[in-house]
Amino acid sequence: MSESPAREAQVAPASIHPERARADAATRRLAVEFLIRESVGRPTSSDFAGAAIVKTIVVQRGDSFLLVVAPLEAQFNWAKLRAHLGVNKLSLPDADAAFAATGYERGTITPLGAETAWPVIVDDSLVGRTIVIGTGVHGIAARVAANDLIRAYGAAVVDLKK
C-alpha cells in the first residue's frame, strides 16, 4: 500500500487563527501567515513551501524560563547556551511546568502568545530564513520571517549548533 503524497499546508481562514498567537503578533507588528497542515507525521519543509520548520524549547534557568527557537531536526549545544547566558546550570522543565510557563502544551509551544514574555534565543542558522513555528494549537502553524520574529521579541541570536 503506497502512501498518498504530502499536501502543502493551506492558509488558515481568519475564523480559526489561534487568538493568543494572532493578538501577540499584531501587538508586536509581526507579520505572520497562519497555515493549516493536513498531512500526518513529522512536518517537513515541503509541507510549507520550503520554509524551515522550527521548534521552541522551554528551558529553565533557576526560577525563570527562556524560549529557544531552533531547527526542528537539530539538537542544540547546551554548553554554548550556558556560556551565552553566563550560567552553569539549565534544565528542561517537565510538561506541567512548561505548560505553566507558556500556557501551551508540548508540541505547540511558541513565543507567540505565551503566557509570559520570556526571553527568546534564536539559533543563528535561522537568520534570513522564512520559518514555520508553532502557534499553541495542534495542526496550525505560523509562517514568518525569522528576522522579523527576532526583532519583534528582541531575541538574542546565538550559534547553538552542536
Backbone as a chain_set.jsonl record, in Angstrom:
{"seq": "MSESPAREAQVAPASIHPERARADAATRRLAVEFLIRESVGRPTSSDFAGAAIVKTIVVQRGDSFLLVVAPLEAQFNWAKLRAHLGVNKLSLPDADAAFAATGYERGTITPLGAETAWPVIVDDSLVGRTIVIGTGVHGIAARVAANDLIRAYGAAVVDLKK", "coords": {"N": [[0.844, -1.167, 0.0], [0.672, 2.124, -0.932], [1.759, 5.326, 0.255], [-0.145, 8.332, 0.365], [0.736, 11.303, -1.42], [2.417, 14.006, 0.259], [0.646, 16.905, 1.249], [0.815, 20.327, 0.614], [0.735, 22.787, 3.163], [-2.159, 24.777, 3.852], [-3.4, 28.149, 3.716], [-4.767, 29.344, 6.668], [-8.152, 30.081, 7.393], [-9.3, 33.237, 8.693], [-11.124, 32.854, 10.727], [-10.275, 30.693, 12.22], [-7.819, 31.323, 13.265], [-5.293, 31.064, 15.723], [-6.096, 32.651, 18.604], [-4.552, 33.856, 20.772], [-1.925, 33.786, 19.735], [-2.303, 35.242, 17.373], [-3.126, 37.767, 18.355], [-0.88, 38.54, 19.875], [1.109, 38.656, 17.887], [0.033, 40.741, 16.333], [0.138, 42.882, 18.162], [2.866, 43.145, 18.394], [3.481, 43.933, 15.888], [4.136, 42.014, 14.022], [4.331, 40.294, 11.116], [2.553, 37.518, 10.28], [1.679, 34.419, 8.772], [-0.903, 32.299, 9.071], [-1.183, 28.815, 8.936], [-2.75, 25.781, 7.887], [-1.961, 22.502, 8.494], [-2.324, 19.608, 6.769], [-1.215, 17.125, 6.305], [0.017, 14.064, 7.778], [2.142, 12.895, 10.476], [5.62, 13.701, 11.083], [6.351, 17.111, 10.503], [7.607, 18.531, 7.443], [9.831, 20.568, 5.473], [8.805, 20.617, 2.917], [6.104, 20.529, 3.329], [5.543, 23.128, 3.766], [6.204, 24.887, 1.661], [9.02, 24.937, 1.471], [9.942, 26.394, 3.667], [11.831, 26.741, 6.706], [11.361, 24.437, 9.281], [10.768, 24.947, 12.655], [11.403, 24.404, 16.16], [10.246, 25.204, 19.432], [11.782, 25.378, 22.45], [11.323, 25.095, 25.866], [13.31, 26.293, 28.379], [14.612, 26.002, 31.596], [15.889, 28.283, 33.926], [17.034, 28.559, 36.88], [14.575, 30.081, 38.762], [13.223, 31.047, 36.607], [12.36, 31.13, 33.085], [13.262, 30.515, 29.64], [12.925, 30.785, 26.097], [13.938, 28.768, 23.491], [14.516, 28.887, 20.107], [14.935, 26.755, 17.515], [16.172, 24.84, 14.665], [13.978, 22.205, 13.66], [15.012, 19.581, 13.298], [17.456, 19.691, 14.514], [19.774, 19.304, 17.236], [20.456, 21.33, 19.974], [23.377, 22.942, 21.324], [24.062, 22.606, 24.571], [26.192, 23.568, 26.137], [27.051, 25.845, 24.732], [24.764, 27.412, 24.975], [24.608, 27.743, 27.783], [27.032, 29.139, 28.143], [26.496, 31.498, 26.698], [24.48, 32.566, 28.305], [25.817, 32.837, 30.661], [25.734, 31.049, 32.794], [25.896, 28.087, 34.888], [24.09, 26.067, 35.096], [21.269, 24.72, 33.544], [17.987, 23.557, 32.75], [15.53, 21.246, 31.45], [12.168, 21.803, 31.839], [9.511, 19.805, 33.313], [6.515, 18.571, 31.656], [4.248, 19.757, 32.867], [5.306, 22.039, 34.151], [6.333, 23.389, 31.927], [3.949, 23.955, 30.612], [2.746, 25.624, 32.525], [4.509, 27.759, 32.389], [4.19, 28.751, 29.804], [1.571, 28.448, 28.913], [0.966, 26.733, 26.968], [0.784, 23.409, 25.625], [3.247, 20.798, 25.319], [4.67, 20.375, 22.097], [3.226, 22.317, 20.934], [4.287, 24.655, 21.774], [5.344, 28.031, 21.711], [6.779, 31.305, 21.186], [4.827, 33.074, 20.421], [2.205, 34.588, 21.796], [2.655, 33.432, 24.279], [2.094, 32.828, 27.775], [3.74, 34.314, 29.491], [6.129, 36.773, 28.687], [8.797, 35.482, 28.092], [12.424, 35.587, 27.794], [13.772, 35.216, 24.49], [15.724, 33.09, 22.516], [17.331, 32.648, 19.491], [18.527, 30.299, 17.195], [21.407, 30.909, 15.259], [21.467, 29.892, 12.673], [19.044, 30.312, 11.539], [18.716, 32.921, 10.783], [17.707, 35.271, 8.389], [16.027, 33.551, 7.074], [12.857, 32.127, 6.058], [10.604, 30.913, 8.367], [8.717, 28.266, 9.94], [6.684, 28.111, 12.647], [5.313, 26.976, 15.775], [1.933, 27.579, 17.02], [0.577, 27.326, 19.327], [-1.586, 25.763, 18.981], [-2.544, 22.585, 17.944], [-1.96, 21.42, 14.633], [-2.075, 23.872, 13.387], [0.091, 26.25, 12.108], [2.544, 28.926, 12.037], [3.821, 30.926, 9.529], [6.652, 32.866, 9.147], [9.012, 35.545, 8.799], [12.197, 34.936, 9.956], [13.951, 36.976, 10.796], [12.166, 39.03, 11.338], [10.742, 37.94, 13.481], [12.807, 37.786, 15.36], [13.348, 40.532, 15.723], [10.81, 41.409, 16.695], [10.589, 40.117, 19.163], [12.842, 40.875, 20.441], [14.89, 39.083, 20.415], [17.802, 37.192, 21.241], [20.45, 36.27, 19.127], [22.136, 33.36, 18.622], [24.854, 31.134, 18.13], [24.003, 27.96, 18.289], [24.55, 25.468, 17.417], [25.519, 22.006, 17.471]], "CA": [[0.0, 0.0, 0.0], [1.509, 3.316, -1.011], [1.283, 6.493, 0.985], [-0.524, 9.432, -0.502], [1.759, 12.342, -1.351], [2.19, 15.08, 1.234], [-0.019, 18.077, 0.719], [1.331, 21.555, 1.196], [-0.165, 23.454, 4.106], [-3.035, 25.795, 3.283], [-3.608, 29.318, 4.554], [-5.901, 29.153, 7.575], [-9.101, 31.202, 7.394], [-9.206, 34.076, 9.891], [-12.024, 32.356, 11.772], [-9.627, 29.679, 13.059], [-6.494, 31.751, 13.713], [-5.113, 30.954, 17.174], [-6.326, 34.016, 19.078], [-3.424, 34.408, 21.537], [-0.8, 33.984, 18.823], [-2.671, 36.321, 16.453], [-3.133, 39.035, 19.091], [0.502, 38.868, 20.225], [1.778, 39.067, 16.652], [-0.483, 42.06, 15.96], [0.684, 43.851, 19.116], [4.294, 43.312, 18.096], [3.584, 44.284, 14.454], [4.828, 40.887, 13.4], [3.533, 39.717, 10.029], [2.545, 36.054, 10.258], [0.67, 33.761, 7.946], [-1.315, 31.078, 9.747], [-1.343, 27.724, 7.981], [-3.29, 24.502, 8.34], [-1.184, 21.37, 7.97], [-3.225, 18.468, 6.65], [-0.501, 15.859, 6.247], [0.253, 13.463, 9.085], [3.546, 12.603, 10.748], [6.517, 14.822, 11.381], [6.316, 18.092, 9.417], [8.814, 18.738, 6.655], [9.809, 21.856, 4.783], [7.955, 20.523, 1.725], [4.734, 20.825, 3.757], [5.422, 24.577, 3.934], [6.862, 25.572, 0.541], [10.454, 25.06, 1.684], [10.311, 27.146, 4.867], [12.488, 25.95, 7.748], [10.5, 24.081, 10.398], [11.488, 25.162, 13.905], [10.785, 24.003, 17.423], [10.501, 26.105, 20.547], [12.076, 24.581, 23.635], [11.306, 25.836, 27.128], [14.487, 25.987, 29.193], [14.502, 26.59, 32.93], [17.109, 28.876, 34.479], [16.636, 28.91, 38.244], [13.129, 30.229, 38.905], [12.65, 31.635, 35.402], [12.421, 30.319, 31.876], [13.541, 31.179, 28.377], [12.464, 30.003, 24.949], [14.964, 28.585, 22.471], [13.962, 28.554, 18.798], [15.999, 26.06, 16.781], [15.64, 23.969, 13.616], [13.298, 21.028, 14.188], [15.837, 18.369, 13.252], [18.755, 19.912, 15.155], [19.941, 19.345, 18.683], [21.294, 22.483, 20.253], [24.519, 22.72, 22.187], [23.799, 23.143, 25.907], [27.359, 24.321, 26.614], [27.012, 27.167, 24.092], [23.657, 28.153, 25.574], [25.033, 28.133, 29.138], [28.066, 30.174, 28.008], [25.827, 32.734, 26.298], [23.718, 33.078, 29.441], [26.707, 33.022, 31.799], [25.289, 30.201, 33.907], [26.416, 26.723, 34.878], [23.035, 25.063, 35.138], [19.989, 24.911, 32.878], [17.289, 22.274, 32.687], [14.253, 21.176, 30.74], [11.098, 21.575, 32.807], [8.569, 18.757, 32.927], [5.403, 19.061, 30.832], [3.381, 20.646, 33.652], [6.0, 23.311, 34.348], [6.383, 24.056, 30.619], [2.602, 24.487, 30.382], [2.549, 26.75, 33.44], [5.356, 28.867, 31.942], [3.816, 29.278, 28.485], [0.152, 28.309, 28.603], [0.862, 25.822, 25.828], [1.288, 22.06, 25.874], [4.377, 20.395, 24.469], [4.289, 20.138, 20.716], [2.588, 23.534, 20.417], [4.913, 25.793, 22.458], [5.799, 29.098, 20.832], [6.767, 32.612, 21.836], [3.616, 33.786, 20.001], [1.102, 34.496, 22.743], [2.987, 32.721, 25.518], [1.527, 33.467, 28.97], [4.73, 35.279, 29.967], [7.072, 37.129, 27.625], [10.131, 35.027, 28.476], [13.448, 35.878, 26.788], [13.818, 34.298, 23.346], [17.027, 32.917, 21.879], [17.146, 32.028, 18.181], [19.756, 29.757, 16.609], [21.857, 31.785, 14.177], [21.255, 29.286, 11.351], [17.72, 30.711, 11.056], [18.746, 34.311, 10.347], [17.489, 35.479, 6.957], [15.181, 32.495, 6.502], [11.445, 32.041, 6.405], [10.45, 29.775, 9.262], [7.378, 27.855, 10.359], [6.755, 27.944, 14.095], [4.036, 26.627, 16.378], [1.002, 28.662, 17.346], [-0.166, 26.97, 20.527], [-2.717, 24.924, 18.578], [-2.15, 21.481, 17.062], [-2.449, 21.465, 13.26], [-1.969, 25.218, 12.817], [1.444, 26.786, 12.251], [2.712, 30.3, 11.574], [4.982, 31.177, 8.671], [7.131, 34.209, 9.497], [10.429, 35.802, 8.54], [12.943, 34.799, 11.217], [14.479, 38.276, 11.214], [11.053, 39.79, 11.921], [10.489, 37.338, 14.797], [13.926, 38.217, 16.203], [13.096, 41.94, 16.044], [9.577, 41.555, 17.474], [10.777, 39.592, 20.517], [14.137, 41.295, 20.984], [15.581, 37.809, 20.628], [19.246, 37.057, 21.056], [20.817, 35.315, 18.077], [23.29, 32.659, 19.176], [25.238, 29.879, 17.481], [23.69, 26.871, 19.211], [24.763, 24.188, 16.751], [26.456, 21.056, 18.087]], "C": [[0.891, 1.232, 0.0], [0.877, 4.462, -0.236], [0.866, 7.561, -0.003], [0.514, 10.53, -0.36], [1.386, 13.408, -0.329], [1.525, 16.246, 0.535], [0.539, 19.297, 1.403], [0.273, 22.187, 2.089], [-0.94, 24.557, 3.395], [-3.171, 26.964, 4.254], [-4.874, 29.099, 5.375], [-6.853, 30.34, 7.47], [-9.031, 31.943, 8.729], [-10.043, 33.538, 11.041], [-11.381, 31.306, 12.669], [-8.2, 30.056, 13.454], [-6.407, 31.585, 15.228], [-5.12, 32.355, 17.784], [-5.127, 34.598, 19.825], [-2.244, 34.707, 20.632], [-1.083, 35.159, 17.891], [-2.576, 37.678, 17.159], [-1.709, 39.471, 19.443], [1.263, 39.354, 18.999], [1.327, 40.47, 16.241], [0.093, 43.147, 16.87], [2.141, 44.161, 18.801], [4.551, 43.737, 16.652], [4.416, 43.252, 13.699], [3.909, 40.268, 12.355], [3.669, 38.202, 10.061], [1.448, 35.575, 9.331], [0.342, 32.446, 8.64], [-1.677, 30.025, 8.716], [-1.934, 26.501, 8.649], [-2.455, 23.415, 7.687], [-2.073, 20.141, 7.957], [-2.514, 17.128, 6.604], [-0.253, 15.347, 7.666], [1.737, 13.161, 9.255], [4.329, 13.876, 11.008], [6.484, 15.816, 10.217], [7.662, 18.188, 8.716], [8.709, 20.079, 5.946], [8.954, 21.798, 3.521], [6.482, 20.727, 2.06], [4.474, 22.33, 3.732], [6.245, 25.337, 2.891], [8.334, 25.864, 0.811], [10.881, 25.863, 2.895], [10.939, 26.206, 5.892], [11.503, 25.689, 8.889], [11.326, 24.239, 11.67], [10.696, 24.623, 15.081], [11.117, 25.075, 18.45], [10.646, 25.246, 21.79], [12.055, 25.501, 24.847], [12.499, 25.355, 27.947], [14.333, 26.717, 30.519], [15.875, 27.045, 33.402], [16.75, 29.366, 35.865], [15.123, 28.931, 38.346], [12.465, 30.815, 37.663], [12.867, 30.701, 34.209], [12.904, 31.174, 30.717], [13.093, 30.239, 27.274], [13.564, 29.969, 23.904], [14.271, 28.144, 21.184], [15.108, 27.999, 17.958], [15.383, 25.212, 15.671], [15.084, 22.679, 14.218], [14.218, 19.827, 14.301], [17.151, 18.505, 14.01], [18.675, 19.751, 16.67], [20.825, 20.553, 18.963], [22.348, 22.131, 21.293], [24.279, 23.412, 23.531], [24.961, 23.988, 26.411], [27.379, 25.728, 26.013], [25.895, 28.021, 24.693], [24.031, 28.628, 26.978], [26.074, 29.255, 29.075], [27.432, 31.51, 27.623], [25.114, 33.388, 27.487], [24.577, 33.335, 30.672], [26.279, 32.236, 33.023], [25.909, 28.814, 33.776], [25.329, 25.675, 34.766], [21.767, 25.562, 34.437], [19.298, 23.563, 32.875], [16.045, 22.398, 31.822], [13.168, 20.942, 31.789], [10.223, 20.406, 32.374], [7.391, 19.402, 32.195], [4.507, 20.034, 31.589], [4.024, 22.014, 33.856], [6.101, 24.093, 33.04], [5.025, 24.673, 30.294], [2.356, 25.709, 31.261], [3.331, 27.984, 32.969], [4.842, 29.529, 30.669], [2.319, 29.312, 28.221], [-0.091, 27.373, 27.442], [1.382, 24.441, 26.208], [2.435, 21.76, 24.921], [3.867, 20.028, 23.085], [3.586, 21.334, 20.097], [3.267, 24.798, 20.95], [5.525, 26.754, 21.44], [5.936, 30.383, 21.632], [5.471, 33.382, 21.55], [2.492, 33.574, 21.013], [1.393, 33.731, 24.01], [2.487, 33.532, 26.711], [2.443, 34.543, 29.535], [5.708, 35.535, 28.837], [8.493, 36.78, 28.076], [11.138, 35.454, 27.423], [13.466, 34.79, 25.704], [15.233, 34.291, 22.793], [16.794, 32.133, 20.59], [18.498, 31.539, 17.667], [20.133, 30.584, 15.38], [21.663, 31.192, 12.779], [19.917, 29.701, 10.741], [17.683, 32.145, 10.528], [18.592, 34.378, 8.825], [16.566, 34.471, 6.294], [13.719, 32.728, 6.848], [11.299, 30.783, 7.239], [8.976, 29.479, 9.5], [7.495, 27.454, 11.821], [5.366, 27.594, 14.618], [3.205, 27.844, 16.735], [0.254, 28.411, 18.647], [-1.339, 26.054, 20.251], [-2.201, 23.827, 17.64], [-2.758, 21.672, 15.673], [-2.416, 22.84, 12.626], [-0.578, 25.755, 13.134], [1.451, 28.234, 11.774], [3.973, 30.38, 10.726], [5.372, 32.642, 8.884], [8.595, 34.336, 9.084], [11.163, 35.757, 9.873], [13.46, 36.148, 11.699], [13.392, 39.139, 11.842], [10.711, 39.256, 13.311], [11.564, 37.785, 15.791], [13.713, 39.659, 16.658], [11.916, 42.076, 16.998], [9.746, 41.11, 18.924], [12.078, 40.053, 21.153], [15.012, 40.095, 21.265], [17.083, 37.942, 20.449], [19.474, 36.021, 19.967], [22.143, 34.696, 18.493], [23.576, 31.424, 18.329], [25.048, 28.762, 18.495], [23.944, 25.483, 18.606], [25.768, 23.325, 17.499], [27.671, 20.929, 17.239]], "O": [[1.772, 1.361, 0.85], [-0.342, 4.557, -0.09], [1.449, 7.685, -1.08], [1.115, 10.678, 0.704], [0.21, 13.677, -0.084], [1.807, 16.536, -0.628], [0.718, 19.313, 2.621], [-0.923, 22.128, 1.805], [-0.441, 25.187, 2.462], [-3.068, 26.787, 5.468], [-5.917, 28.719, 4.843], [-6.406, 31.487, 7.459], [-8.738, 31.346, 9.765], [-9.704, 33.746, 12.206], [-11.878, 31.048, 13.765], [-7.448, 29.205, 13.928], [-7.348, 31.93, 15.942], [-4.23, 33.156, 17.499], [-4.721, 35.726, 19.542], [-1.626, 35.766, 20.746], [-0.201, 35.981, 17.646], [-2.007, 38.625, 16.615], [-1.375, 40.65, 19.318], [1.982, 40.351, 19.066], [2.151, 41.295, 15.845], [0.49, 44.21, 16.394], [2.587, 45.301, 18.928], [5.702, 43.885, 16.24], [5.265, 43.578, 12.87], [2.83, 39.774, 12.684], [4.764, 37.665, 9.89], [0.43, 36.24, 9.137], [1.205, 31.58, 8.781], [-2.384, 30.301, 7.747], [-1.662, 26.215, 9.815], [-2.266, 23.41, 6.471], [-2.526, 19.683, 9.006], [-3.138, 16.093, 6.838], [-0.309, 16.109, 8.631], [2.495, 13.172, 8.285], [3.772, 14.967, 11.133], [6.579, 15.406, 9.06], [8.712, 17.958, 9.315], [7.625, 20.651, 5.836], [8.428, 22.825, 3.092], [5.69, 21.062, 1.179], [3.323, 22.762, 3.683], [6.906, 26.323, 3.218], [8.841, 26.918, 0.424], [12.08, 26.005, 3.136], [10.616, 25.019, 5.937], [10.883, 26.621, 9.402], [12.445, 23.733, 11.759], [9.485, 24.415, 15.001], [12.134, 25.762, 18.35], [9.746, 24.483, 22.141], [12.692, 26.555, 24.852], [12.669, 24.157, 28.175], [13.971, 27.893, 30.561], [16.869, 26.326, 33.301], [16.22, 30.466, 36.018], [14.459, 27.935, 38.058], [11.257, 31.056, 37.67], [13.473, 29.636, 34.325], [12.946, 32.401, 30.806], [12.905, 29.044, 27.497], [14.063, 31.012, 23.481], [13.535, 27.157, 21.169], [16.111, 28.673, 17.722], [14.195, 24.895, 15.727], [15.648, 22.131, 15.165], [14.196, 19.126, 15.312], [17.889, 17.528, 14.137], [17.65, 20.027, 17.292], [21.821, 20.775, 18.275], [22.222, 21.157, 22.035], [24.291, 24.64, 23.621], [24.742, 25.019, 27.047], [27.691, 26.695, 26.709], [26.071, 29.223, 24.894], [23.797, 29.786, 27.323], [26.013, 30.207, 29.854], [27.802, 32.547, 28.175], [25.144, 34.608, 27.649], [24.127, 33.975, 31.622], [26.44, 32.695, 34.154], [26.379, 28.421, 32.708], [25.593, 24.533, 34.39], [21.271, 26.657, 34.7], [19.957, 22.529, 32.986], [15.578, 23.494, 31.509], [13.246, 19.977, 32.549], [10.197, 20.054, 31.195], [7.287, 20.627, 32.125], [4.052, 21.027, 31.02], [3.349, 23.038, 33.743], [5.971, 25.317, 33.038], [4.953, 25.782, 29.764], [1.818, 26.714, 30.795], [2.871, 29.114, 33.132], [5.032, 30.729, 30.472], [1.845, 30.104, 27.406], [-1.223, 27.23, 26.978], [2.305, 24.315, 27.013], [2.573, 22.38, 23.867], [2.791, 19.453, 22.924], [3.369, 21.375, 18.886], [2.855, 25.905, 20.604], [6.134, 26.343, 20.452], [5.274, 30.539, 22.658], [5.066, 34.237, 22.337], [1.9, 32.496, 21.071], [0.468, 33.406, 24.755], [2.457, 34.762, 26.67], [1.967, 35.576, 30.007], [6.075, 34.612, 28.109], [9.288, 37.663, 28.398], [10.763, 35.665, 26.27], [13.211, 33.615, 25.971], [15.858, 35.338, 22.624], [16.143, 31.088, 20.595], [19.488, 32.271, 17.698], [19.277, 30.917, 14.561], [21.693, 31.931, 11.795], [19.68, 29.467, 9.555], [16.708, 32.539, 9.888], [19.249, 33.649, 8.081], [16.346, 34.53, 5.084], [13.391, 33.431, 7.803], [11.802, 29.719, 6.874], [8.11, 30.328, 9.29], [8.287, 26.586, 12.187], [4.361, 27.887, 13.97], [3.691, 28.975, 16.753], [-0.611, 29.2, 19.028], [-2.016, 25.613, 21.179], [-1.507, 24.111, 16.664], [-3.925, 22.041, 15.547], [-2.702, 22.97, 11.436], [-0.13, 25.719, 14.28], [0.482, 28.707, 11.181], [5.051, 29.958, 11.147], [4.53, 33.538, 8.81], [9.322, 33.344, 9.029], [10.792, 36.46, 10.813], [13.41, 36.434, 12.896], [13.662, 39.895, 12.774], [10.423, 40.035, 14.22], [11.255, 38.124, 16.934], [13.876, 39.973, 17.837], [12.01, 42.782, 18.002], [9.113, 41.669, 19.819], [12.388, 39.668, 22.281], [15.78, 40.081, 22.226], [17.563, 38.707, 19.612], [18.77, 35.014, 19.9], [23.138, 35.393, 18.691], [22.654, 30.751, 17.868], [25.825, 28.627, 19.44], [23.6, 24.461, 19.2], [26.732, 23.824, 18.079], [28.585, 20.177, 17.579]]}, "num_chains": 1, "name": "protein.A"}
